[in-house]
């Protein structure tokens, strides 16, 4: 079982007062349960909307979205003082676009992304976390995929879009859409045992090398969707919010950075793990390097 706070060695970052405060991440997922961790030190669920059945919330009938959101923004701590969420004072806007079984319709994903385009300034959204992917349909021209076009609209609006590489690896050409976009930050894994499932590049029908970055993804502990419980989950769905949470820390410390600046900072500080670029991209996420903590 992996404790994100210890895994990323974030204590030196927190000791400088860098906790993600003032930064909001929009999460497109299965919903969010009002876990007690999202109320430490204050309510961090800024907004919830259900694009599947228009139910009032917050709620999560699957648990995946709660787990992803907890990795980003849980304020909970273990007995040793280490944190559960990467950016414990950041906030979440949850847009439920996935069904109870974790599946989703493209039209609901699109509705969620269009909502972000219209409302990101109102809620202070700087980051969009998409821990979901779909097989590439247009193999000849993946840039024409509708989800790719929509995430690039978000990127062009100035948002940092962080997308899972998918779990269809380890064969080449297995990055899922919209992680195939050349603009967004695509997150894989592969640093630990059991990470062989991570989608790998290059992107079919193009010369785009993906993923961009890798992060831990196996047995990650985070909030579950009932009581005060926690659960461990594995997959690039977990690696993605680890990167999103780290970016929230970065933007809370240097709010003037653009999405392009963030991508460059990720690239320049990633740790080469000696794997093929089609598997590791720039390398392993390096929070202290990104935040220039010495």
N, C-alpha and C positions, 0 to 999 in steps of 0.2 A: 504494500500500500504506500502510495507516494504522497507526501506532504509538500504541497507546492511552496509554502513559505520557506521550508528548509532546503528543498530541492534547488531553488533559484538563488539562495543565499541573499535574501532581500533585506536583512536586518540593518545593514549599513545604509541602505537607501532610506528605510523608514527612520533611522536615527537622525537623518537630515531633514525630517519633516515632510518627506515626499511620499504621499499616500494616495494620490489620484484625485484629491479634492477638486471639485469644480469641473470635472470631466465626465461626460455622459457617453455611454456606449449603447447604441441601439442593437438589440439582439433579435434576429429572425429565427424563431424556433417553435417549440411545442407549448410555450407559455412559461409562467413563473409562479411558483407557490410562495405564499407569504411566510417564508421560513424566518425564524427569529434572527438569524444572522443578517438579514437585509434591513434590520432596524437598529443595528449597532454601527456607529454611534447615533445614527438618525435614519429615517425612512429613505431608502435608496431606490425604491421602485417609483420612479417619477411618473410613469405612464404605462398603461396596458391597453391593448386592443386586440380583440379576437377577430381575425379575418376569415376564420373557418366557419364558425356558426354564430358569430356575433353575440356570444355569451359575455356577461359582465364578469369582471375579474378583479384582481389577478387570480389565476388558477393555472394548474398544469396537470393535465390528465395522462401524462406520460412520464415526466421526471427529467427528461433530457435537457429541456430549456432551463430548469431550475439548477441543474448540475453545472451547465455552461455558465450561467449567470453567477453562480457561487464562486467559480474559479476566478471570475473577473472581480467581483465586488463584495464577497462575503466579509463581514466584519468579525466573524467568529475566530476564536483562538483555541489552541490546544493547551494542555496543562504546562507544557514547556515554554509557552509564550509565543510559539510560532503561529503565523496566520494561515487561514484557509484560503482567503481571496488574495489575489496578487495586488489589487489596488483597492484596499478596504474602505476608502472614503470616496470612491467614485460612485456614480449612479447608473441605473439601468432604465432604458425604455424597452419594454418587451412587446414585440409584435408577434402574436401567435399566428403562424402560417402553416403549421404542420398538424396533422391529425393525431389522434390518440395513439396510433400504432407507429408514429414517427414518419409516416409517408406524407407527401404533400402535393398539391396541385400548383403548376407553374403560375396560374392566374392569381393565386393567393400570395405567392412570393412577389409577383409583380406589384400587386396592390400594396404590399408592405413597403416595398422599395419606393414606390411613388409617394406614399405617405411620408417617408423620411425626406424625400426631396422637398416636399412642401413644408415640413415642420421642424427640420433639424436646427434652425436658428432659434426657434421658440423654446426648445428644450435643451439647448446647449450641446447637441449631439456632435461629437468630433470623430467618433469611431463607429463603424458598422461591423458586427460580428456575424458571419454566416457559417455556422457549423453544419452545413448540409450541402450535398452536391448531387447532381444528376448526370447520367451518362451523356457524353457528347453526341448530339444527334447529327449535326452537320459536320461530318468528318472532313469534307473537302475544304470547308471554310468555317472553322470554329468561331471566328470573330463575329460571324453573323448570328450566332446563338442569341436568342432573346434575353436570356439571363445575363449573358456577357454584356450585351448592350446596356442593360439596366444597371449593372454594377458599375459600368464605366460612366454612366450618367451621374451616379453618386460620387465617384472619384472626381469627375470634372466639376462637381459642385464644391470640391475642397475637402471632402470627407476621406478619412483613412479607412479603406475597406479591407477587412481581413477575412479570408475565406479558406475553408478546409480543402486539402488536396484530395480527400476521399480515402476510402479503405479498400480500393480495388487492386492494389499492387500485389506483388512487387514487379510485375511485368512492365516494360516501357509503355508509354502512351496511355497511362491509366489515370491521369488527373481528371477529376470530374468537373463539370460545368457548375458554377461560373468561375472556378479556380483556374480555368484555362486563360482567363483574361490577362493580357500582357501588362495591364495597369495595376491591378489589385495586388495585395500581398497574399500569396498562397502559402499555406502552412502544412508541412508534412512532419513525419517523425522518422526515427530510424536509429536513434542513439542507444536504445536499450533492447534487451531481449524481448522478442514478441512484437517488435515494431515493423516487421517485414511486410505488413499489409498496406503500408502507406503508399498512396498513389505516386507514380513516378512519371517524369517527363521523358522526352520532350513532348510538347503538345502536338497531336496528330494534325496534319494539314498545315503546319506552320513550323517556324524555326524557334519558337518561343521555348526557352528553357525554364521548366518549373520542377519542383516547388521553388519558392524564393528563400525560405528559411525553414529550419526544423526546430521542434521543441519537444519536451517530454510528453508522453501520451498514454503510458501504461499504468493501470491501477491508480489513477488520480482520484483522490478523495475530495468530495465536495458535497454540497447540500442536496438532500433528497426531497421528494414532494409530499412528505407527511411528517407531522410532529416536529421534533427537534433532531430528526435523523440525518445521517450522512450515508453516502454510498460511494463505492469506487467504480469507476468506469474507465474504459480504454478506447482509444481511437483518435484520429486526427480531429474529431470534434472537440477533444479535450486540449489538444495542442494549440488549437486556434485561439480559444479564450486566454490561454497563458500568454500568447503574443499580444492579444488585445489589451489585457490587463497591464502588461509591461509598457505598451504604448500609452495607456492612460497615465501611468506614472511619469513617463517622459513629457507628455503634454501638460501635465499639471505643474511640472517644474519649468518647462520652456513652452508656454502656450502660444508663442509666436511662430512655432515651426509649422510649415505646410505639410501636406500629405507626402509630397515629393521629398522634403527634408527628412521626414520620418523613415521613409523607405531607404534613403541613402544612409541614415544613421544605423539602421538594421544591418545593411549590407557591410558597412565599414567595420562593424564590431563583431560580426558573427565569427564563431570559432570553427575553423576547418577541422572536420572529423575524419578526413582522409577517405571519404566516400565519393562516388561519382557525382558530378554536378546534377545529373538527372535525378539523383536521390536526395541530396542534401542542399541543393541550391547554393547559397552563400555559406551555409554552415549552421551551427547551433546558436540559438538565441543567447545573447550575452547581456543581461540587464545592467550590470554594473558598468560595462563598457559603453552601452548606449547612453547611460545617464552620466558618464564621465566621472564616476566615483573612484577616487584613488586613495 
